[in-house]
Amino acid sequence: LHFKDVIEKGAKGHDVILGTGAADIKGMMIELQRQKFSGPISLEYENNVEDRAADVRKSADFFRIMAKELGQKVQ
């Protein structure tokens, strides 16, 4: 699953750190849980070329926090 957040909805939106944009990340995770999704999830982030690794870590941390709140397991 390709997973990312965007600054605004629509074609003009670019990706941002998870939890800082317009996407309903928690809602999407709840829906994946409802569908019993068990496949791999890839967090995408193509912005901030100067320090992309730090921003990817922030996204991963946010994802783990949301998963923990929802009782989901993350490897």
C-alpha positions in Angstrom: 0.0 0.0 0.0 1.3 3.4 -1.0 0.5 5.8 1.9 1.1 9.6 2.1 -0.3 12.9 3.4 -0.7 16.0 1.1 -0.7 19.7 1.8 -4.1 20.1 0.2 -6.6 17.9 -1.6 -6.6 17.8 -5.4 -4.0 17.9 -8.1 -2.1 20.9 -6.7 -1.3 19.2 -3.4 2.2 17.9 -2.7 3.2 15.4 -0.1 4.0 16.5 3.5 5.0 14.8 6.8 2.2 12.5 7.9 -0.3 14.2 10.2 0.5 17.7 9.0 -1.6 17.8 5.8 -5.2 17.5 4.6 -5.4 13.7 4.5 -7.4 11.9 7.2 -4.6 9.6 8.2 -6.3 8.2 11.3 -9.5 7.6 9.3 -7.6 5.8 6.5 -5.9 3.6 9.1 -9.3 2.8 10.7 -10.6 1.8 7.2 -7.6 -0.4 6.6 -8.2 -2.0 9.9 -11.9 -2.5 9.1 -11.0 -4.2 5.8 -8.5 -6.4 7.7 -5.6 -5.2 5.6 -2.4 -7.1 6.5 -0.1 -6.2 3.6 3.0 -4.0 3.6 2.6 -0.2 3.8 5.1 2.1 2.2 5.3 5.7 3.5 6.1 8.1 0.7 7.7 11.4 1.1 9.4 13.3 -1.8 9.6 16.8 -0.4 12.5 18.6 1.4 15.4 17.2 -0.5 17.9 18.9 2.0 16.8 16.8 5.0 14.4 14.1 3.7 15.5 11.4 6.2 14.5 13.5 9.2 11.1 14.2 7.7 10.6 10.5 6.8 11.4 9.6 10.5 8.7 12.1 11.6 6.2 10.5 9.3 7.1 7.0 10.5 6.8 8.1 14.2 3.4 9.6 13.5 2.3 6.4 11.8 3.5 4.3 14.8 1.7 6.6 17.3 -1.6 6.3 15.3 -1.2 2.5 15.0 -0.6 2.2 18.7 -3.7 4.4 19.5 -5.8 2.1 17.2 -4.3 -1.1 18.7 -2.6 -2.0 15.5 0.8 -3.8 15.3 3.6 -2.2 13.4 6.9 -3.8 12.7 
